[in-house]
């Protein structure tokens, strides 16, 4: 419900201030969330997200949030070339904005550029030692790409996102792959608390991110074993 209220509030603000680039970028972000998290879905989420991001960039060419959301939409639309271009522009506008660095690094990891994406994320971590826990996802997937599930699990335990399904989903999958049945069962129990329809939603959640990483089958295999 909270994302829906936020979306409605931003749309009302946009009606009053249609020239505000950051508001346009915020709209794009929430429209993307309709797709990737299935929050309060309405038709054509990614089309709306793309239009809002492009409008944000058109209004203010130096709006880093606009370029960041534009990169994000291109990523979810699976236009990896356009994503790379927008991501480079977003990072160049402020190389010390660690959330932008970490998000672009994470998405680079998800299209299989594990080394560069993880390197960018580590730079964000170095700049901001008190970074958000989700930064570790880049390093989780980098470790998975090398078959180092123990290292991936170590990073997964450092993801501090109470109420978000991704952390227990990853722990469940990794413990499934490692044969840690007790830990896998506990993670699945937590996952079902957070999303009672996880059996229905899991493939969508994983595929919308891992369509090009080469890791999707392994993640699903581990989750199935869990």
N, C-alpha and C positions, 0 to 999 in steps of 0.2 A: 504493500500500500504506500509506503514512504516514497519509492521511486515514482509512482504514479502521481503523487501530490507534487513532487519536485518537478516532474515533467510538465504538469499543468501550470505550475507557477512560472516556470521558464517560458512557456508559450505565451502566457499573459504578459510577461515582461517584454517578450519579443514584439508583441503587438503594440506596446507602448514605445519601445525603443528599438525599432528595426535596424538601426545602424550600429548596434553594439556587437562587435566581433566576438567578444568572449561569451556573450549570451548565446550567440549562434553556435559556437563551439560546444557549449554545454548542452544545447539541444541535440547536436550530433552525437555526443557521448551517450545521452540517455536513449536515443533511438537505436544506437548500436547495442545497448544493454537489453533492449527488447529482443534482439536477435540472439545474442550470445548467452544470456541468462534466462530467456523466456519470461522476462518481467513484463506484465501488463501489455501483452502483445496486441498490436494493431497491424493492419496490412502494410506491406512494402516498407518494413523497418529500415532496411539498408539503403533503399532508394532515398528515403527521407533523410537518413543520416548523411548520405553523400551530398545531397543538395544543401543541407545545413552547413556542412564543413566547407564546401566550396564557397558558399556565401560569406562565411566567416573570413576566409582567406582573401576573397575579393574586397571585402570591406577594409581589411587591415593586413597588408602583406607581411608585416613583422609580428603578427599575432602567433606566438609559438603554440598556444593551445589550438588554434585553428589548424595549423599544419600537422600537429600531433593527432587530432581527431580525423583529419583527412587521411593520414597514413593508416590509422586504425581501420577506417571504413574500407580502404583499398585492400587491407589485409583480409578482412572478413569477406570481402567480395572475391577474394582469391586472385586479385590482380597484383601479383608480386612485384612486377616491374614498377608499376605506379606507386606501390607501397614503399619500395626502396627509395624512390625519388623524394617522396614526401617525408619519409623518415629522416633522410639526410638533411633536408631543409629544416625540419623541426629541431634536430639536435644542434645544427649550426647556429640557430638563432640565440641559443643560450646554452653553451656547453656545460654549465654548472647547475642546470636544472636537473636534479637527480631523478625525479619521477619520470621526466621525459626520456632521459637516457635509459633508465631501467625498463620502461615500457617498450621503447623501440628495440632495445637489446633483447627483450623477451620475445618480441615478434620475429626478430631475425632468427633466433633459436628455433622458433616454430616453423620457419620455412627451410630449416635444415642448415642454416649458417651458424652452427653451434659455436665454433671458435670465436668468431667476431662478436656474436651476440653476447656470449658469456663474458668476453673481455670488456665490452661496453658496460655490462651490468656490474662487473667488479669495480670498474672505475667509479660508477655511481655509488657503490658501497664505500669505497675509499673516501670519496668526497663527503658523504653523509654517513658517519658511523652509526647513527641512530635511525637508519633507514627502516622502511616498512618491511614486514616479514615476507610479503609477496615477492620481493626482489629475488628470493632464493629459488623461485621456480625456474629461472634461467639455468641455474646451476644443477637443479634436479634433472632437467632434461638433458643438459650437457653430459652429466654422469650416466644417465640412461643410454645415451647414444654410444657410450663406450662399454656398455654392459656392466657398469659398476653400480649395482643396485644398492649395495650397502652404503656407498657414499651418497647416492641419491636419497636414501632414507634418512641419512644424517641431516641433509639439508631440509628434507620435508618436515622433520621435527622442529625446525626453527621457523617455520611459517606460522606466524601468530595472527590468525584470521578467524576469531570466534564467530560462529554462525554462518560461515561460508563453506559450501560443500567441497571445494576443491582440495583442501588439505586432507580430510579423511578419505576422499576418493583416491588420492595419490598414495597415501599410506596403505590403504587396503590393497591397491594394485601391486605396490612394491613388496608388501608382506606376502601376497599371493605368489609372486614370482620367486620369492626367497624361501617359501615353504614355512613361513612363520604363522601357523594357523591361529593361535590364540590372539596375537596382535591383529591379524587380518580380520578375525571375527569381531573384535572390539571396534575396529575402524568401520566395518560395515554397519554395525549397530548404530554408531554415531552418524554415519552417512544417511541411514534411513530416518533418523530423527530429524535431520535437516531437510530432507526431501523424500517424502513418502512415495513419490513416483520415480525414484532414481533408476529403477530398472528400465523404465520407459525413456527417461531423459538422458541417461548416461552416454549413449552413443552420440547424440547430438552435441552434448557438452564437449566431448572429447574431439569429435570430428571437426567442429567449427574452428578449433585451434590447431589440431594436428593433421590437417588435410595434406600437409606437405613435409612434415618432419620425419616421416618414416617410422615413427614410434607408436602410431595408433594401435596396430595389431597387438603389440606387446602390452600396452596399457590395458586393452580390453581382455587380453589373455590373463593378466594378473588379477584383474577385477573379477573375472569369471571364476578363477580359482579361489579367490577370497570369498 
